[in-house]
Amino acid sequence: GKTKRKRGRVELRRIEDRTSRQVRFSKRRSGLFKKAFELSVLCDAEVALVVFSPAGRLYEFVSSDTRYTV
């Protein structure tokens, strides 16, 4: 019969192929933002997330409309 392949840990090293690296970045970024949103909703936490792409583009998530200034 078929053998099931378990998903192991991803080896943490730089992805050499530029296209694969960009695709992985986009998918991981989406997952990270989803988790940040879930954390803010489920735990009533204020969450801020800032991510810069390899090209220097800024992506941000803020869980509340209130921006704090120090």
PQR file with spaces between the fields and no chain letter, atoms N, CA, C, O and H, PARSE charges and radii, in Angstrom:
ATOM       1  N    GLY     1       0.816   -1.191    0.000 -0.4000 1.5000
ATOM       2  CA   GLY     1       0.000    0.000    0.000 -0.0000 2.0000
ATOM       3  C    GLY     1       0.858    1.252    0.000  0.5500 1.7000
ATOM       4  O    GLY     1       2.086    1.210   -0.076 -0.5500 1.4000
ATOM       5  N    LYS     2       0.165    2.337    0.087 -0.4000 1.5000
ATOM       6  CA   LYS     2       0.855    3.631    0.085 -0.0000 2.0000
ATOM       7  C    LYS     2       1.421    3.914    1.465  0.5500 1.7000
ATOM       8  O    LYS     2       0.800    3.608    2.482 -0.5500 1.4000
ATOM       9  H    LYS     2      -0.833    2.371    0.149  0.4000 1.0000
ATOM      10  N    THR     3       2.588    4.493    1.485 -0.4000 1.5000
ATOM      11  CA   THR     3       3.164    4.920    2.759 -0.0000 2.0000
ATOM      12  C    THR     3       2.926    6.412    2.893  0.5500 1.7000
ATOM      13  O    THR     3       3.176    7.186    1.970 -0.5500 1.4000
ATOM      14  H    THR     3       3.093    4.742    0.659  0.4000 1.0000
ATOM      15  N    LYS     4       2.437    6.798    4.064 -0.4000 1.5000
ATOM      16  CA   LYS     4       2.195    8.215    4.301 -0.0000 2.0000
ATOM      17  C    LYS     4       3.488    8.896    4.679  0.5500 1.7000
ATOM      18  O    LYS     4       4.253    8.387    5.500 -0.5500 1.4000
ATOM      19  H    LYS     4       2.234    6.169    4.814  0.4000 1.0000
ATOM      20  N    ARG     5       3.728   10.026    4.092 -0.4000 1.5000
ATOM      21  CA   ARG     5       4.916   10.804    4.417 -0.0000 2.0000
ATOM      22  C    ARG     5       4.530   11.826    5.471  0.5500 1.7000
ATOM      23  O    ARG     5       3.632   12.644    5.267 -0.5500 1.4000
ATOM      24  H    ARG     5       3.107   10.439    3.425  0.4000 1.0000
ATOM      25  N    LYS     6       5.211   11.768    6.586 -0.4000 1.5000
ATOM      26  CA   LYS     6       4.940   12.723    7.648 -0.0000 2.0000
ATOM      27  C    LYS     6       5.603   14.043    7.310  0.5500 1.7000
ATOM      28  O    LYS     6       6.654   14.098    6.672 -0.5500 1.4000
ATOM      29  H    LYS     6       5.940   11.104    6.752  0.4000 1.0000
ATOM      30  N    ARG     7       4.953   15.101    7.759 -0.4000 1.5000
ATOM      31  CA   ARG     7       5.568   16.412    7.599 -0.0000 2.0000
ATOM      32  C    ARG     7       6.526   16.629    8.744  0.5500 1.7000
ATOM      33  O    ARG     7       6.113   16.743    9.898 -0.5500 1.4000
ATOM      34  H    ARG     7       4.099   15.057    8.278  0.4000 1.0000
ATOM      35  N    GLY     8       7.784   16.687    8.434 -0.4000 1.5000
ATOM      36  CA   GLY     8       8.778   16.921    9.467 -0.0000 2.0000
ATOM      37  C    GLY     8       9.025   18.406    9.628  0.5500 1.7000
ATOM      38  O    GLY     8       8.362   19.238    9.007 -0.5500 1.4000
ATOM      39  H    GLY     8       8.120   16.594    7.497  0.4000 1.0000
ATOM      40  N    ARG     9       9.979   18.717   10.463 -0.4000 1.5000
ATOM      41  CA   ARG     9      10.355   20.111   10.630 -0.0000 2.0000
ATOM      42  C    ARG     9      11.037   20.608    9.369  0.5500 1.7000
ATOM      43  O    ARG     9      11.774   19.878    8.707 -0.5500 1.4000
ATOM      44  H    ARG     9      10.517   18.042   10.967  0.4000 1.0000
ATOM      45  N    VAL    10      10.776   21.858    9.059 -0.4000 1.5000
ATOM      46  CA   VAL    10      11.426   22.465    7.910 -0.0000 2.0000
ATOM      47  C    VAL    10      12.851   22.828    8.307  0.5500 1.7000
ATOM      48  O    VAL    10      13.083   23.437    9.352 -0.5500 1.4000
ATOM      49  H    VAL    10      10.178   22.451    9.597  0.4000 1.0000
ATOM      50  N    GLU    11      13.786   22.451    7.470 -0.4000 1.5000
ATOM      51  CA   GLU    11      15.169   22.804    7.752 -0.0000 2.0000
ATOM      52  C    GLU    11      15.312   24.310    7.568  0.5500 1.7000
ATOM      53  O    GLU    11      15.018   24.847    6.500 -0.5500 1.4000
ATOM      54  H    GLU    11      13.598   21.957    6.622  0.4000 1.0000
ATOM      55  N    LEU    12      15.765   24.980    8.617 -0.4000 1.5000
ATOM      56  CA   LEU    12      15.864   26.430    8.558 -0.0000 2.0000
ATOM      57  C    LEU    12      17.182   26.860    7.927  0.5500 1.7000
ATOM      58  O    LEU    12      18.226   26.908    8.576 -0.5500 1.4000
ATOM      59  H    LEU    12      16.004   24.544    9.484  0.4000 1.0000
ATOM      60  N    ARG    13      17.096   27.162    6.668 -0.4000 1.5000
ATOM      61  CA   ARG    13      18.232   27.705    5.937 -0.0000 2.0000
ATOM      62  C    ARG    13      17.659   28.531    4.795  0.5500 1.7000
ATOM      63  O    ARG    13      16.507   28.349    4.399 -0.5500 1.4000
ATOM      64  H    ARG    13      16.247   27.122    6.140  0.4000 1.0000
ATOM      65  N    ARG    14      18.458   29.421    4.282 -0.4000 1.5000
ATOM      66  CA   ARG    14      18.017   30.321    3.217 -0.0000 2.0000
ATOM      67  C    ARG    14      17.636   29.522    1.974  0.5500 1.7000
ATOM      68  O    ARG    14      18.341   28.595    1.574 -0.5500 1.4000
ATOM      69  H    ARG    14      19.393   29.569    4.604  0.4000 1.0000
ATOM      70  N    ILE    15      16.513   29.897    1.373 -0.4000 1.5000
ATOM      71  CA   ILE    15      16.075   29.269    0.134 -0.0000 2.0000
ATOM      72  C    ILE    15      16.831   29.945   -1.009  0.5500 1.7000
ATOM      73  O    ILE    15      16.712   31.153   -1.215 -0.5500 1.4000
ATOM      74  H    ILE    15      15.941   30.650    1.698  0.4000 1.0000
ATOM      75  N    GLU    16      17.590   29.173   -1.732 -0.4000 1.5000
ATOM      76  CA   GLU    16      18.455   29.743   -2.767 -0.0000 2.0000
ATOM      77  C    GLU    16      17.687   30.213   -3.998  0.5500 1.7000
ATOM      78  O    GLU    16      18.014   31.251   -4.574 -0.5500 1.4000
ATOM      79  H    GLU    16      17.687   28.192   -1.565  0.4000 1.0000
ATOM      80  N    ASP    17      16.670   29.458   -4.405 -0.4000 1.5000
ATOM      81  CA   ASP    17      15.898   29.827   -5.591 -0.0000 2.0000
ATOM      82  C    ASP    17      15.039   31.053   -5.283  0.5500 1.7000
ATOM      83  O    ASP    17      14.211   31.031   -4.372 -0.5500 1.4000
ATOM      84  H    ASP    17      16.405   28.615   -3.937  0.4000 1.0000
ATOM      85  N    ARG    18      15.247   32.110   -6.044 -0.4000 1.5000
ATOM      86  CA   ARG    18      14.595   33.393   -5.779 -0.0000 2.0000
ATOM      87  C    ARG    18      13.072   33.309   -5.848  0.5500 1.7000
ATOM      88  O    ARG    18      12.381   33.870   -4.998 -0.5500 1.4000
ATOM      89  H    ARG    18      15.920   32.128   -6.784  0.4000 1.0000
ATOM      90  N    THR    19      12.552   32.618   -6.845 -0.4000 1.5000
ATOM      91  CA   THR    19      11.102   32.490   -7.001 -0.0000 2.0000
ATOM      92  C    THR    19      10.506   31.698   -5.849  0.5500 1.7000
ATOM      93  O    THR    19       9.486   32.095   -5.285 -0.5500 1.4000
ATOM      94  H    THR    19      13.114   32.162   -7.536  0.4000 1.0000
ATOM      95  N    SER    20      11.127   30.594   -5.499 -0.4000 1.5000
ATOM      96  CA   SER    20      10.652   29.785   -4.373 -0.0000 2.0000
ATOM      97  C    SER    20      10.697   30.571   -3.078  0.5500 1.7000
ATOM      98  O    SER    20       9.801   30.458   -2.240 -0.5500 1.4000
ATOM      99  H    SER    20      11.956   30.272   -5.957  0.4000 1.0000
ATOM     100  N    ARG    21      11.737   31.364   -2.917 -0.4000 1.5000
ATOM     101  CA   ARG    21      11.887   32.176   -1.711 -0.0000 2.0000
ATOM     102  C    ARG    21      10.760   33.202   -1.612  0.5500 1.7000
ATOM     103  O    ARG    21      10.217   33.423   -0.530 -0.5500 1.4000
ATOM     104  H    ARG    21      12.464   31.456   -3.598  0.4000 1.0000
ATOM     105  N    GLN    22      10.405   33.829   -2.737 -0.4000 1.5000
ATOM     106  CA   GLN    22       9.334   34.831   -2.747 -0.0000 2.0000
ATOM     107  C    GLN    22       7.981   34.185   -2.458  0.5500 1.7000
ATOM     108  O    GLN    22       7.172   34.737   -1.711 -0.5500 1.4000
ATOM     109  H    GLN    22      10.846   33.649   -3.616  0.4000 1.0000
ATOM     110  N    VAL    23       7.739   33.025   -3.045 -0.4000 1.5000
ATOM     111  CA   VAL    23       6.480   32.318   -2.802 -0.0000 2.0000
ATOM     112  C    VAL    23       6.376   31.929   -1.332  0.5500 1.7000
ATOM     113  O    VAL    23       5.328   32.116   -0.714 -0.5500 1.4000
ATOM     114  H    VAL    23       8.395   32.577   -3.651  0.4000 1.0000
ATOM     115  N    ARG    24       7.450   31.391   -0.770 -0.4000 1.5000
ATOM     116  CA   ARG    24       7.460   30.988    0.634 -0.0000 2.0000
ATOM     117  C    ARG    24       7.261   32.190    1.544  0.5500 1.7000
ATOM     118  O    ARG    24       6.539   32.109    2.537 -0.5500 1.4000
ATOM     119  H    ARG    24       8.301   31.239   -1.272  0.4000 1.0000
ATOM     120  N    PHE    25       7.904   33.313    1.205 -0.4000 1.5000
ATOM     121  CA   PHE    25       7.742   34.532    1.995 -0.0000 2.0000
ATOM     122  C    PHE    25       6.282   34.959    2.022  0.5500 1.7000
ATOM     123  O    PHE    25       5.745   35.273    3.084 -0.5500 1.4000
ATOM     124  H    PHE    25       8.491   33.379    0.398  0.4000 1.0000
ATOM     125  N    SER    26       5.643   34.971    0.872 -0.4000 1.5000
ATOM     126  CA   SER    26       4.241   35.399    0.784 -0.0000 2.0000
ATOM     127  C    SER    26       3.330   34.492    1.600  0.5500 1.7000
ATOM     128  O    SER    26       2.461   34.972    2.328 -0.5500 1.4000
ATOM     129  H    SER    26       6.079   34.716    0.009  0.4000 1.0000
ATOM     130  N    LYS    27       3.526   33.190    1.479 -0.4000 1.5000
ATOM     131  CA   LYS    27       2.688   32.246    2.223 -0.0000 2.0000
ATOM     132  C    LYS    27       2.927   32.348    3.725  0.5500 1.7000
ATOM     133  O    LYS    27       1.978   32.353    4.509 -0.5500 1.4000
ATOM     134  H    LYS    27       4.232   32.800    0.888  0.4000 1.0000
ATOM     135  N    ARG    28       4.189   32.430    4.123 -0.4000 1.5000
ATOM     136  CA   ARG    28       4.509   32.542    5.546 -0.0000 2.0000
ATOM     137  C    ARG    28       3.994   33.852    6.121  0.5500 1.7000
ATOM     138  O    ARG    28       3.492   33.886    7.244 -0.5500 1.4000
ATOM     139  H    ARG    28       4.960   32.426    3.485  0.4000 1.0000
ATOM     140  N    ARG    29       4.118   34.936    5.349 -0.4000 1.5000
ATOM     141  CA   ARG    29       3.625   36.237    5.791 -0.0000 2.0000
ATOM     142  C    ARG    29       2.122   36.180    6.023  0.5500 1.7000
ATOM     143  O    ARG    29       1.626   36.680    7.033 -0.5500 1.4000
ATOM     144  H    ARG    29       4.526   34.908    4.437  0.4000 1.0000
ATOM     145  N    SER    30       1.406   35.580    5.102 -0.4000 1.5000
ATOM     146  CA   SER    30      -0.050   35.448    5.249 -0.0000 2.0000
ATOM     147  C    SER    30      -0.403   34.670    6.502  0.5500 1.7000
ATOM     148  O    SER    30      -1.308   35.056    7.241 -0.5500 1.4000
ATOM     149  H    SER    30       1.809   35.174    4.282  0.4000 1.0000
ATOM     150  N    GLY    31       0.305   33.575    6.746 -0.4000 1.5000
ATOM     151  CA   GLY    31       0.054   32.762    7.926 -0.0000 2.0000
ATOM     152  C    GLY    31       0.361   33.510    9.210  0.5500 1.7000
ATOM     153  O    GLY    31      -0.360   33.383   10.199 -0.5500 1.4000
ATOM     154  H    GLY    31       1.040   33.261    6.145  0.4000 1.0000
ATOM     155  N    LEU    32       1.430   34.288    9.192 -0.4000 1.5000
ATOM     156  CA   LEU    32       1.826   35.067   10.357 -0.0000 2.0000
ATOM     157  C    LEU    32       0.788   36.138   10.682  0.5500 1.7000
ATOM     158  O    LEU    32       0.452   36.350   11.848 -0.5500 1.4000
ATOM     159  H    LEU    32       2.015   34.392    8.388  0.4000 1.0000
ATOM     160  N    PHE    33       0.285   36.807    9.657 -0.4000 1.5000
ATOM     161  CA   PHE    33      -0.739   37.831    9.866 -0.0000 2.0000
ATOM     162  C    PHE    33      -2.043   37.212   10.357  0.5500 1.7000
ATOM     163  O    PHE    33      -2.741   37.801   11.183 -0.5500 1.4000
ATOM     164  H    PHE    33       0.558   36.635    8.711  0.4000 1.0000
ATOM     165  N    LYS    34      -2.369   36.030    9.853 -0.4000 1.5000
ATOM     166  CA   LYS    34      -3.570   35.333   10.311 -0.0000 2.0000
ATOM     167  C    LYS    34      -3.442   34.984   11.793  0.5500 1.7000
ATOM     168  O    LYS    34      -4.385   35.169   12.562 -0.5500 1.4000
ATOM     169  H    LYS    34      -1.802   35.552    9.182  0.4000 1.0000
ATOM     170  N    LYS    35      -2.275   34.481   12.191 -0.4000 1.5000
ATOM     171  CA   LYS    35      -2.046   34.139   13.599 -0.0000 2.0000
ATOM     172  C    LYS    35      -2.105   35.379   14.486  0.5500 1.7000
ATOM     173  O    LYS    35      -2.638   35.318   15.594 -0.5500 1.4000
ATOM     174  H    LYS    35      -1.508   34.331   11.566  0.4000 1.0000
ATOM     175  N    ALA    36      -1.573   36.487   14.021 -0.4000 1.5000
ATOM     176  CA   ALA    36      -1.610   37.729   14.788 -0.0000 2.0000
ATOM     177  C    ALA    36      -3.058   38.170   14.997  0.5500 1.7000
ATOM     178  O    ALA    36      -3.432   38.597   16.089 -0.5500 1.4000
ATOM     179  H    ALA    36      -1.140   36.536   13.121  0.4000 1.0000
ATOM     180  N    PHE    37      -3.867   38.064   13.945 -0.4000 1.5000
ATOM     181  CA   PHE    37      -5.284   38.416   14.044 -0.0000 2.0000
ATOM     182  C    PHE    37      -6.003   37.498   15.028  0.5500 1.7000
ATOM     183  O    PHE    37      -6.771   37.960   15.872 -0.5500 1.4000
ATOM     184  H    PHE    37      -3.563   37.718   13.058  0.4000 1.0000
ATOM     185  N    GLU    38      -5.746   36.188   14.913 -0.4000 1.5000
ATOM     186  CA   GLU    38      -6.383   35.220   15.816 -0.0000 2.0000
ATOM     187  C    GLU    38      -6.003   35.484   17.265  0.5500 1.7000
ATOM     188  O    GLU    38      -6.856   35.419   18.151 -0.5500 1.4000
ATOM     189  H    GLU    38      -5.122   35.813   14.228  0.4000 1.0000
ATOM     190  N    LEU    39      -4.746   35.779   17.513 -0.4000 1.5000
ATOM     191  CA   LEU    39      -4.281   36.087   18.865 -0.0000 2.0000
ATOM     192  C    LEU    39      -5.011   37.303   19.418  0.5500 1.7000
ATOM     193  O    LEU    39      -5.420   37.309   20.579 -0.5500 1.4000
ATOM     194  H    LEU    39      -4.053   35.832   16.794  0.4000 1.0000
ATOM     195  N    SER    40      -5.174   38.320   18.601 -0.4000 1.5000
ATOM     196  CA   SER    40      -5.849   39.536   19.057 -0.0000 2.0000
ATOM     197  C    SER    40      -7.317   39.284   19.374  0.5500 1.7000
ATOM     198  O    SER    40      -7.845   39.834   20.341 -0.5500 1.4000
ATOM     199  H    SER    40      -4.841   38.315   17.658  0.4000 1.0000
ATOM     200  N    VAL    41      -7.982   38.458   18.571 -0.4000 1.5000
ATOM     201  CA   VAL    41      -9.407   38.181   18.786 -0.0000 2.0000
ATOM     202  C    VAL    41      -9.620   37.224   19.953  0.5500 1.7000
ATOM     203  O    VAL    41     -10.414   37.505   20.851 -0.5500 1.4000
ATOM     204  H    VAL    41      -7.553   38.012   17.786  0.4000 1.0000
ATOM     205  N    LEU    42      -8.918   36.102   19.946 -0.4000 1.5000
ATOM     206  CA   LEU    42      -9.137   35.069   20.955 -0.0000 2.0000
ATOM     207  C    LEU    42      -8.712   35.493   22.355  0.5500 1.7000
ATOM     208  O    LEU    42      -9.354   35.131   23.341 -0.5500 1.4000
ATOM     209  H    LEU    42      -8.272   35.874   19.217  0.4000 1.0000
ATOM     210  N    CYS    43      -7.635   36.255   22.439 -0.4000 1.5000
ATOM     211  CA   CYS    43      -7.079   36.607   23.745 -0.0000 2.0000
ATOM     212  C    CYS    43      -7.310   38.069   24.112  0.5500 1.7000
ATOM     213  O    CYS    43      -6.804   38.543   25.130 -0.5500 1.4000
ATOM     214  H    CYS    43      -7.113   36.549   21.638  0.4000 1.0000
ATOM     215  N    ASP    44      -8.063   38.777   23.295 -0.4000 1.5000
ATOM     216  CA   ASP    44      -8.338   40.191   23.519 -0.0000 2.0000
ATOM     217  C    ASP    44      -7.035   40.956   23.746  0.5500 1.7000
ATOM     218  O    ASP    44      -6.941   41.821   24.616 -0.5500 1.4000
ATOM     219  H    ASP    44      -8.474   38.392   22.469  0.4000 1.0000
ATOM     220  N    ALA    45      -6.043   40.613   22.941 -0.4000 1.5000
ATOM     221  CA   ALA    45      -4.721   41.229   23.071 -0.0000 2.0000
ATOM     222  C    ALA    45      -4.552   42.290   21.990  0.5500 1.7000
ATOM     223  O    ALA    45      -5.139   42.201   20.912 -0.5500 1.4000
ATOM     224  H    ALA    45      -6.120   39.910   22.234  0.4000 1.0000
ATOM     225  N    GLU    46      -3.753   43.275   22.297 -0.4000 1.5000
ATOM     226  CA   GLU    46      -3.390   44.266   21.295 -0.0000 2.0000
ATOM     227  C    GLU    46      -2.115   43.770   20.629  0.5500 1.7000
ATOM     228  O    GLU    46      -1.099   43.552   21.288 -0.5500 1.4000
ATOM     229  H    GLU    46      -3.276   43.347   23.173  0.4000 1.0000
ATOM     230  N    VAL    47      -2.181   43.597   19.333 -0.4000 1.5000
ATOM     231  CA   VAL    47      -1.069   43.006   18.598 -0.0000 2.0000
ATOM     232  C    VAL    47      -0.640   43.955   17.479  0.5500 1.7000
ATOM     233  O    VAL    47      -1.473   44.499   16.753 -0.5500 1.4000
ATOM     234  H    VAL    47      -3.007   43.774   18.797  0.4000 1.0000
ATOM     235  N    ALA    48       0.658   44.139   17.355 -0.4000 1.5000
ATOM     236  CA   ALA    48       1.215   44.896   16.238 -0.0000 2.0000
ATOM     237  C    ALA    48       2.295   44.041   15.599  0.5500 1.7000
ATOM     238  O    ALA    48       3.103   43.424   16.292 -0.5500 1.4000
ATOM     239  H    ALA    48       1.335   43.697   17.944  0.4000 1.0000
ATOM     240  N    LEU    49       2.303   44.010   14.288 -0.4000 1.5000
ATOM     241  CA   LEU    49       3.254   43.182   13.556 -0.0000 2.0000
ATOM     242  C    LEU    49       3.805   43.998   12.396  0.5500 1.7000
ATOM     243  O    LEU    49       3.047   44.576   11.618 -0.5500 1.4000
ATOM     244  H    LEU    49       1.647   44.512   13.725  0.4000 1.0000
ATOM     245  N    VAL    50       5.113   44.040   12.285 -0.4000 1.5000
ATOM     246  CA   VAL    50       5.770   44.756   11.188 -0.0000 2.0000
ATOM     247  C    VAL    50       6.694   43.774   10.487  0.5500 1.7000
ATOM     248  O    VAL    50       7.512   43.113   11.127 -0.5500 1.4000
ATOM     249  H    VAL    50       5.729   43.571   12.917  0.4000 1.0000
ATOM     250  N    VAL    51       6.557   43.682    9.159 -0.4000 1.5000
ATOM     251  CA   VAL    51       7.381   42.776    8.369 -0.0000 2.0000
ATOM     252  C    VAL    51       7.922   43.541    7.164  0.5500 1.7000
ATOM     253  O    VAL    51       7.181   44.245    6.478 -0.5500 1.4000
ATOM     254  H    VAL    51       5.893   44.220    8.640  0.4000 1.0000
ATOM     255  N    PHE    52       9.214   43.395    6.919 -0.4000 1.5000
ATOM     256  CA   PHE    52       9.821   43.966    5.726 -0.0000 2.0000
ATOM     257  C    PHE    52      10.172   42.833    4.777  0.5500 1.7000
ATOM     258  O    PHE    52      10.793   41.851    5.184 -0.5500 1.4000
ATOM     259  H    PHE    52       9.815   42.824    7.477  0.4000 1.0000
ATOM     260  N    SER    53       9.784   42.958    3.528 -0.4000 1.5000
ATOM     261  CA   SER    53      10.104   41.946    2.530 -0.0000 2.0000
ATOM     262  C    SER    53      11.581   42.043    2.160  0.5500 1.7000
ATOM     263  O    SER    53      12.239   43.030    2.489 -0.5500 1.4000
ATOM     264  H    SER    53       9.279   43.756    3.198  0.4000 1.0000
ATOM     265  N    PRO    54      12.102   41.029    1.482 -0.5600 1.5000
ATOM     266  CA   PRO    54      13.496   41.095    1.027  0.2800 2.0000
ATOM     267  C    PRO    54      13.753   42.319    0.135  0.5500 1.7000
ATOM     268  O    PRO    54      14.877   42.815    0.055 -0.5500 1.4000
ATOM     269  N    ALA    55      12.694   42.796   -0.533 -0.4000 1.5000
ATOM     270  CA   ALA    55      12.837   43.966   -1.408 -0.0000 2.0000
ATOM     271  C    ALA    55      12.678   45.273   -0.630  0.5500 1.7000
ATOM     272  O    ALA    55      12.793   46.358   -1.199 -0.5500 1.4000
ATOM     273  H    ALA    55      11.781   42.393   -0.468  0.4000 1.0000
ATOM     274  N    GLY    56      12.414   45.162    0.675 -0.4000 1.5000
ATOM     275  CA   GLY    56      12.289   46.354    1.505 -0.0000 2.0000
ATOM     276  C    GLY    56      10.880   46.893    1.643  0.5500 1.7000
ATOM     277  O    GLY    56      10.679   47.962    2.219 -0.5500 1.4000
ATOM     278  H    GLY    56      12.320   44.280    1.138  0.4000 1.0000
ATOM     279  N    ARG    57       9.900   46.168    1.121 -0.4000 1.5000
ATOM     280  CA   ARG    57       8.508   46.609    1.224 -0.0000 2.0000
ATOM     281  C    ARG    57       7.980   46.344    2.631  0.5500 1.7000
ATOM     282  O    ARG    57       8.275   45.310    3.229 -0.5500 1.4000
ATOM     283  H    ARG    57      10.063   45.300    0.653  0.4000 1.0000
ATOM     284  N    LEU    58       7.198   47.285    3.151 -0.4000 1.5000
ATOM     285  CA   LEU    58       6.669   47.208    4.508 -0.0000 2.0000
ATOM     286  C    LEU    58       5.271   46.593    4.506  0.5500 1.7000
ATOM     287  O    LEU    58       4.418   46.961    3.698 -0.5500 1.4000
ATOM     288  H    LEU    58       6.958   48.125    2.665  0.4000 1.0000
ATOM     289  N    TYR    59       5.051   45.649    5.425 -0.4000 1.5000
ATOM     290  CA   TYR    59       3.731   45.065    5.661 -0.0000 2.0000
ATOM     291  C    TYR    59       3.470   45.202    7.149  0.5500 1.7000
ATOM     292  O    TYR    59       4.347   44.913    7.963 -0.5500 1.4000
ATOM     293  H    TYR    59       5.743   45.350    6.081  0.4000 1.0000
ATOM     294  N    GLU    60       2.263   45.644    7.516 -0.4000 1.5000
ATOM     295  CA   GLU    60       1.983   45.829    8.931 -0.0000 2.0000
ATOM     296  C    GLU    60       0.584   45.377    9.290  0.5500 1.7000
ATOM     297  O    GLU    60      -0.332   45.403    8.469 -0.5500 1.4000
ATOM     298  H    GLU    60       1.550   45.879    6.855  0.4000 1.0000
ATOM     299  N    PHE    61       0.442   44.959   10.542 -0.4000 1.5000
ATOM     300  CA   PHE    61      -0.849   44.585   11.107 -0.0000 2.0000
ATOM     301  C    PHE    61      -0.943   45.226   12.485  0.5500 1.7000
ATOM     302  O    PHE    61      -0.027   45.114   13.299 -0.5500 1.4000
ATOM     303  H    PHE    61       1.187   44.938   11.209  0.4000 1.0000
ATOM     304  N    VAL    62      -2.059   45.896   12.734 -0.4000 1.5000
ATOM     305  CA   VAL    62      -2.333   46.466   14.049 -0.0000 2.0000
ATOM     306  C    VAL    62      -3.735   46.040   14.418  0.5500 1.7000
ATOM     307  O    VAL    62      -4.671   46.234   13.642 -0.5500 1.4000
ATOM     308  H    VAL    62      -2.803   45.987   12.072  0.4000 1.0000
ATOM     309  N    SER    63      -3.895   45.448   15.623 -0.4000 1.5000
ATOM     310  CA   SER    63      -5.174   44.856   15.985 -0.0000 2.0000
ATOM     311  C    SER    63      -6.252   45.865   16.378  0.5500 1.7000
ATOM     312  O    SER    63      -7.441   45.555   16.296 -0.5500 1.4000
ATOM     313  H    SER    63      -3.135   45.291   16.253  0.4000 1.0000
ATOM     314  N    SER    64      -5.855   47.068   16.805 -0.4000 1.5000
ATOM     315  CA   SER    64      -6.884   48.039   17.186 -0.0000 2.0000
ATOM     316  C    SER    64      -6.725   49.302   16.366  0.5500 1.7000
ATOM     317  O    SER    64      -5.675   49.551   15.774 -0.5500 1.4000
ATOM     318  H    SER    64      -4.889   47.319   16.872  0.4000 1.0000
ATOM     319  N    ASP    65      -7.775   50.089   16.342 -0.4000 1.5000
ATOM     320  CA   ASP    65      -7.738   51.343   15.602 -0.0000 2.0000
ATOM     321  C    ASP    65      -6.982   52.407   16.359  0.5500 1.7000
ATOM     322  O    ASP    65      -6.592   53.428   15.792 -0.5500 1.4000
ATOM     323  H    ASP    65      -8.628   49.886   16.823  0.4000 1.0000
ATOM     324  N    THR    66      -6.774   52.169   17.646 -0.4000 1.5000
ATOM     325  CA   THR    66      -6.077   53.151   18.481 -0.0000 2.0000
ATOM     326  C    THR    66      -4.587   53.006   18.279  0.5500 1.7000
ATOM     327  O    THR    66      -4.030   51.929   18.496 -0.5500 1.4000
ATOM     328  H    THR    66      -7.091   51.339   18.106  0.4000 1.0000
ATOM     329  N    ARG    67      -3.947   54.059   17.874 -0.4000 1.5000
ATOM     330  CA   ARG    67      -2.487   54.068   17.708 -0.0000 2.0000
ATOM     331  C    ARG    67      -1.908   54.785   18.918  0.5500 1.7000
ATOM     332  O    ARG    67      -2.312   55.898   19.255 -0.5500 1.4000
ATOM     333  H    ARG    67      -4.400   54.933   17.698  0.4000 1.0000
ATOM     334  N    TYR    68      -0.965   54.131   19.557 -0.4000 1.5000
ATOM     335  CA   TYR    68      -0.353   54.730   20.751 -0.0000 2.0000
ATOM     336  C    TYR    68       0.895   55.480   20.354  0.5500 1.7000
ATOM     337  O    TYR    68       1.681   55.008   19.534 -0.5500 1.4000
ATOM     338  H    TYR    68      -0.637   53.227   19.284  0.4000 1.0000
ATOM     339  N    THR    69       1.074   56.640   20.932 -0.4000 1.5000
ATOM     340  CA   THR    69       2.308   57.393   20.712 -0.0000 2.0000
ATOM     341  C    THR    69       2.998   57.566   22.050  0.5500 1.7000
ATOM     342  O    THR    69       2.358   57.842   23.064 -0.5500 1.4000
ATOM     343  H    THR    69       0.435   57.024   21.598  0.4000 1.0000
ATOM     344  N    VAL    70       4.287   57.404   22.040 -0.4000 1.5000
ATOM     345  CA   VAL    70       5.045   57.527   23.280 -0.0000 2.0000
ATOM     346  C    VAL    70       5.860   58.804   23.241  0.5500 1.7000
ATOM     347  O    VAL    70       6.579   59.107   24.193 -0.5500 1.4000
ATOM     348  H    VAL    70       4.807   57.180   21.215  0.4000 1.0000
